[in-house]
Structure formats: C-alpha cells, structure tokens
C-alpha cells in the first residue's frame, strides 16, 4: 500500500482513464476532489485515510483512496441568504470492474453506504461518528452494514442502533473469515 506521498508531482491533474487510475497491483484509485472557499463552499473529510494527495491550488486538493477504503465526505455551501447545501456521504472505494454509484466530486464513484442531506441530519451523523471514536473504534474500520443501517434508520426517521465494541469485534472476525 502507498503512503500519503504525493503521486502527481508534475502539476498535472490526476489520471482519469480506467487504466491510468490503477496502482501497480491493479487496484483502482478513487479520487475525491475537495474545494475550500471560506464561507462559500467548504468540502472536507470527516474521516478517511488517503493513500495519496495532490494539492491543485490553495483552494482545491485531490485525495485518493485504494479499493475497499471507507471515507466520509462532507459538503457545505452557502450564498447571501444562508446555507444552500449540507451533505454527508460515507463511501467505500470500489475495486476494478465492481459496480459503483456516481457521486459528485468522487471519481469514478463508489459504494454509497450512507447519504444524508440537511444540517440537522449531518450533525446527527457527526454525533454517531463521535460516539464510535469515543469507544476507541476507527470509523474507517466500522462494518459497512452499520453505515447502511444508519442510513436506512435515518431515512425512516428511526433511531439507529449504537455500534458497540462487541459488534466491531464480530465484524472483524467475520471479515477475517472472508479474506
């Protein structure tokens, strides 16, 4: 696996063709474009461990993720009248040939595990992420099924179950059996 070194040092944009977005071992890289214009448009990652980063300008950077990595993308925008967009998407980077969902600012897309719109729902997910971190669990390592559960419960206006260390241990054991 790569470290967080910059892959693109020549000033060129990241590769976009399927053959050009793979690492030497054939894994597909998922590129996430983050833009920061103070008070107008602010995109950031709530969690995630990129394998590469490229700074495009003072207000834009591109972070890349290897297959199966999970990250949370937060997008916020406002105009003269207040907030016009606040979203949080939790995405799993996909493998070559695996079906994926097109997601704004995520190239080529990914498996959308959770998607909420509106600041009240975004802050509710922030609290859930904070509780997971307080339990000593890295949100990147949480079972994808839990994020789907949270998405479905929030869509149905229900309270999602907590993600306990016992559930996390069960997920890690199941994942070890599958690999």
Buried (B, 14 or more C-beta within 10 A) or exposed (E): EBEEEEBBEEEEEBBEEEEEBBBEEEBBBBBBBBBBEEEEBBBEBBBBBBBBBBEBEEBBBBBBBBBEBBBBBBBBBBEEEEEEEBBBBBBBBBBEEEEBBEBEBBBBBBBBBBBBEEBEBBEBBBEBBEEBEEEEBEBBBBBBEBBBBBBEEBEEEEEBEEBEEEBBEEBEEEEEEEE
